């Protein structure tokens, strides 16, 4: 779905660098089968926004992830990753205690196709760099 594949692109680049990556696509509930108590989670996904420009990157932490995404930004999916994650956290106490980060890339085009828009494609290296810093430092 064009820019909706931004998170997938970033995750594959991070996996090539040896990071522990779980690709869940549109099914955040796959996390329940693979979560083994990691202390930090970094979710990377395409987002829709009327206020932000295509290719713009946002980084949210902790409760801000849930508050801001509900109020200002829409997931590109029927039940967004954040709604599903909220449910999983209610079911798994370990997950509820994890340090949570969300990196969103504002999509320009959500339509049939495999190509990322130029704006989103140019944002990918910056998202990879931010994810690597978060993984390394725990900030």
C-alpha positions as CSV (number, residue, x, y, z in Angstrom):
1,X,0.0,0.0,0.0
2,X,2.8,2.4,-1.0
3,X,3.8,4.6,2.0
4,X,2.1,2.3,4.5
5,X,5.1,0.0,3.9
6,X,7.5,2.5,5.5
7,X,7.6,0.6,8.8
8,X,8.3,-2.6,7.0
9,X,11.2,-1.0,5.1
10,X,12.8,0.4,8.3
11,X,12.4,-2.9,10.1
12,X,14.1,-4.8,7.4
13,X,17.0,-2.4,7.4
14,X,17.3,-2.7,11.2
15,X,17.1,-6.5,11.0
16,X,20.0,-6.5,8.5
17,X,22.0,-4.6,11.1
18,X,21.3,-7.3,13.7
19,X,18.6,-5.7,15.8
20,X,15.8,-7.8,17.3
21,X,12.9,-7.0,14.9
22,X,9.4,-8.3,14.8
23,X,7.4,-7.5,11.7
24,X,3.7,-7.6,12.6
25,X,2.3,-5.8,9.6
26,X,-1.3,-4.9,10.4
27,X,-1.6,-7.6,13.2
28,X,-0.1,-6.1,16.4
29,X,-1.5,-9.2,18.2
30,X,1.5,-11.2,16.8
31,X,3.5,-9.4,19.5
32,X,1.7,-11.5,22.2
33,X,3.3,-14.7,20.7
34,X,6.8,-13.3,20.5
35,X,7.2,-11.0,23.4
36,X,9.6,-12.3,26.0
37,X,9.9,-9.5,28.5
38,X,12.0,-7.0,26.5
39,X,12.3,-3.8,28.6
40,X,12.1,-1.4,25.6
41,X,9.8,-1.5,22.6
42,X,10.1,0.7,19.5
43,X,7.1,0.7,17.2
44,X,7.6,2.1,13.7
45,X,4.7,2.7,11.5
46,X,3.2,5.0,8.8
47,X,0.7,7.5,10.1
48,X,-1.9,9.8,8.6
49,X,-2.1,13.4,9.7
50,X,-3.8,16.6,8.4
51,X,-1.4,18.7,10.5
52,X,2.0,17.2,9.6
53,X,3.8,17.1,6.2
54,X,4.4,13.9,4.3
55,X,7.7,12.4,5.3
56,X,7.7,14.2,8.6
57,X,8.9,12.0,11.5
58,X,7.4,12.0,15.0
59,X,8.8,10.3,18.1
60,X,6.6,9.7,21.1
61,X,7.4,8.1,24.4
62,X,5.5,6.4,27.2
63,X,2.0,7.6,27.8
64,X,2.5,10.2,25.1
65,X,2.2,7.4,22.6
66,X,-1.3,6.6,23.6
67,X,-2.5,10.2,24.2
68,X,-1.2,11.9,21.1
69,X,-2.0,9.1,18.7
70,X,-5.6,8.9,19.8
71,X,-6.1,12.7,19.7
72,X,-4.1,13.9,16.7
73,X,-2.9,11.2,14.4
74,X,-4.7,8.3,12.7
75,X,-3.4,4.9,12.0
76,X,-3.7,3.7,8.4
77,X,-5.4,0.6,9.7
78,X,-8.9,-0.2,11.0
79,X,-7.6,-1.1,14.5
80,X,-4.4,0.7,14.8
81,X,-1.3,-0.8,16.4
82,X,-1.7,1.6,19.4
83,X,-5.2,0.3,20.1
84,X,-4.0,-3.3,19.9
85,X,-1.0,-2.6,22.0
86,X,-3.1,-1.0,24.7
87,X,-5.2,-4.2,24.8
88,X,-2.1,-6.4,25.0
89,X,-0.6,-4.3,27.8
90,X,-3.8,-4.9,29.8
91,X,-3.3,-8.6,29.3
92,X,0.5,-8.8,29.9
93,X,1.9,-7.0,33.0
94,X,5.5,-7.3,31.7
95,X,4.5,-5.5,28.5
96,X,2.7,-2.8,30.6
97,X,6.0,-2.1,32.3
98,X,8.1,-1.8,29.1
99,X,9.6,1.5,28.0
100,X,7.5,2.4,25.0
101,X,8.6,4.4,21.9
102,X,6.7,5.1,18.8
103,X,8.3,6.5,15.6
104,X,5.8,7.6,13.0
105,X,6.4,8.6,9.4
106,X,3.7,10.7,7.8
107,X,2.4,9.0,4.7
108,X,1.7,10.8,1.5
109,X,0.2,8.0,-0.5
110,X,-1.8,5.0,0.8
111,X,-2.9,3.2,-2.3
112,X,-2.1,0.0,-4.2
113,X,1.6,-0.3,-5.1
114,X,5.0,-1.0,-3.7
115,X,6.8,2.3,-4.2
116,X,7.3,4.8,-1.3
117,X,6.7,8.4,-2.1
118,X,9.9,10.6,-2.3
119,X,9.1,12.3,1.0
120,X,8.8,9.0,2.8
121,X,11.7,7.4,1.1
122,X,14.0,10.3,2.1
123,X,12.8,10.0,5.8
124,X,13.8,6.3,6.0
125,X,17.5,6.8,6.9
126,X,16.6,9.3,9.6
127,X,14.1,6.8,11.1
128,X,16.7,4.1,11.1
129,X,19.2,6.4,12.8
130,X,16.6,7.4,15.5
131,X,15.7,3.7,16.1
132,X,19.4,2.8,16.5
133,X,20.0,5.6,18.9
134,X,17.0,4.6,21.0
135,X,18.0,0.9,21.0
136,X,21.6,1.7,22.0
137,X,20.9,4.4,24.7
138,X,17.5,3.5,26.1
139,X,16.5,7.2,25.9
